[in-house]
Amino acid sequence: MDVRARLLGFATARPRAFVVTSPGATRTRLLVEDGLRRRGGRTVASPAAATTLVVCGAPGAELASAADVTWDDMPGPRARVRLADTASAEEVGAALDRAAGELADTAAQWADAAARRGWSPEDEQDAEDEQEGDTGHGTDHGTGHDTGHDTGHGGGHEHHMGSPMGLPMAGRADDRDGLKLDVLHVPLGPALHDWPAGLVVHLTLQGDVVQAAEAGAADGGEGPPSFWDEPWLRAAAGHRVPAGEAERRRAAAHLDSIARLLAVAGWTNAADRARVLRDDAVAGAPGDELAVRFAGLSRRVRRSWTLRWMLRDVGVIGRATADRYGLSGPSARRPGDVLARLRGWLDEAGAAIGRVGDREPLGGTDGPRGPIERRPSAAMLDLLPALLEGAEFSAARLIVASLDPDLAQLAVPAEVAGG
């Protein structure tokens, strides 16, 4: 077996996927994560570490553009999978298997690499000529004229460089202490690992401190209704829904949020345990079995001194702030820092697991993030900028993960919202 075959065999043996999810495609994302796990693979945090790009749902123009940029950033061998928000487990599995076949297709991968490289001997000679020209500081050697300077700025040596890695160059502004520091504008999302689907946050940084923030939804947050709110949406539409079914979904939603926060905090093993529990809860595992396994996870997370040190006093939400922004659900019932919100999810997930056997009809509209008619994630979007301002950049993703807004809630049906 030659080196090429060995490399391709390594790439396909344990699939590593970077997943881009549009709002409302949570169900498909869960099927993808489960399908990868069953094949010995996993999702990865960087396109550079991925062999497969998986796009879940029907992204709008902004999210589709972000997915295309992600695809361009992926090294070969690579494969791309597109899945509808209605995809079945069988369809997801078949798509992942086709991607594995594409990765193992040596001829196709070499053709893809050649097309991306787009390099010829003539290009190499042009690059050498350009490098020689750069050493002359932009002077045209045939005419002696200056061709690389902006003469409209007093003949200064501005070479008008582009934006490195897509980021604008830093400017200068006064910080809170009256010092002149670089100002950098950094976008987060929408194609980011362990990130709420469709969320876009624009940060203005001075040093490592967030000076200003804006939060919004890519493509206006358009998409199918929330997967996590689905039992309550069906009940609101007049269907009979057992309360235990809704509690099972509530537990899974909180476990998904817990897993995301733990992953952002760097505790991958505990995040994976939470995700397996989440998938088993959705699949209908017995409540007693879920309760025992969840108790072990909860105990381990609560006892972590490292996690406590990392999350304490970060992203504090006081009662007055929660009321002012109209927060509801766990984030309003557990005011405090990121650690308090994590413990709130643990409390409510455990209580929900204890109620999965309830066969009474579901009453009320209080879903995992709050009353579904109030679009609780909209309040989280309103709050995020105020919560991020003044925080260290390293804490920004922890703060976002501790709220975990579900942007599919922005498209809650009019009849549920009272329209």
Phi, psi and omega in degrees: 000127182280174184298321181299314180296322179296317180296318178294323177297320177296319183294327185264344185296317180231095186301135178238116188241140168259124189250128174247122186241132175271154179305135180092355181255026181301318181302317179295319178301317180297320178295323178295313180299319179292318179296320177297316181299320180293338179262011179078014181252193181193167170279154181234161187275344186227139175302330181295337181263001187261150170253342183226133172260124179246122178251118183258129178091194181244088183293146172283190187299317184292313181290325178296321177297319178296322178295322179295320177297319178300316179299318179296331181279350183277132175283166174272161356290150184211157177215154180237138181235132175241128184230135178287160178292348178259009184299140177273169178299323179294319179294321178296314179299318179295321180294319178295323178291322176297321178298320178298321177295320178296321180295328181275354181278096186301315183298316181295320181291322177292324177295319178296317180296319180294320180294324180287323184293312177052038188245138179223166177304325178296321178298320180296319179295320178299320180295320179295318178298320180294321179296320178297322179295325180297327182292342178269013178055041172082013181273131174283111187292343180277332185242343184078006181274147178279116184250354186249006185248154176270102184290348178281358181238043174070024178072021179290165184267064175262121182262003175052058177292156177283196181263109182300128179056028178080002182259140179291155177290151183287143171254198180229146177199162177288135174269189186292341178262007179082009179269154176273115179232156176298142175248125181235133178260118186238119175272141173242128181088176004274346181263088184217140182291143180051055186220140179303133185301125175084355183284137175232125178236125177255120182253142169251117186249142165235115190065231178251020182248135178283118179269328180205156181211148173229138180234140179199182182250132174298136178059025177075010179072020182288144179159180179296163178298166185295131174296321183291330181271359189306316178300320180289326176295319178294319179297319179295334179275002175101004179276151175276118182237121177299138180300325180297326177296318178293321179293327175297318179291323178298314180300317180295321179297315179293322178295325176296317178293319178299315180299319181296315181295317179296322179293317178297326178285352177095007181262077188296318183298313179293324177298319179296321178297320179295322181291321177297317176299317178303311183295322179292325177295316179296323184283353176096024178301148181304142182299321181297319179294316178299320183297317181295314182292322179293322180301320179295317178295314182299316180298318181294317181294316182294332184273355185287113176290324179298314179296320179297317179295322183288324190259344183292138177065018177256132175060050185287129175244115177276167180300317181297321179294317179301318180292320183295323181267359178071033177295150176218176179076200184304322183294334177272327180285340180237069178297152181139210185265187180300322179298319179297321180291323176298314179295327176297317176298319179298315179300312186285329176294317178297318179295321180294320177299324179291348182248010185292345179270002182290120182260002178291155179297144179291132176237150179085176184233016184279094180277189184302328181254003179128181180304123190294331181289344180269000183048064187303331180289337176296321177295324177297319178297321178295323183282328189309313181302316180295326182285329182277330183297128182091350179278155173287147182303322181297339181265351187300314182289329175297318181296315179298315181295331181285342172264318177050060180296144177255100187290347174295340178292342179292342181254029181300135183304148184300324182294330178285321182282359178089015181277000000 
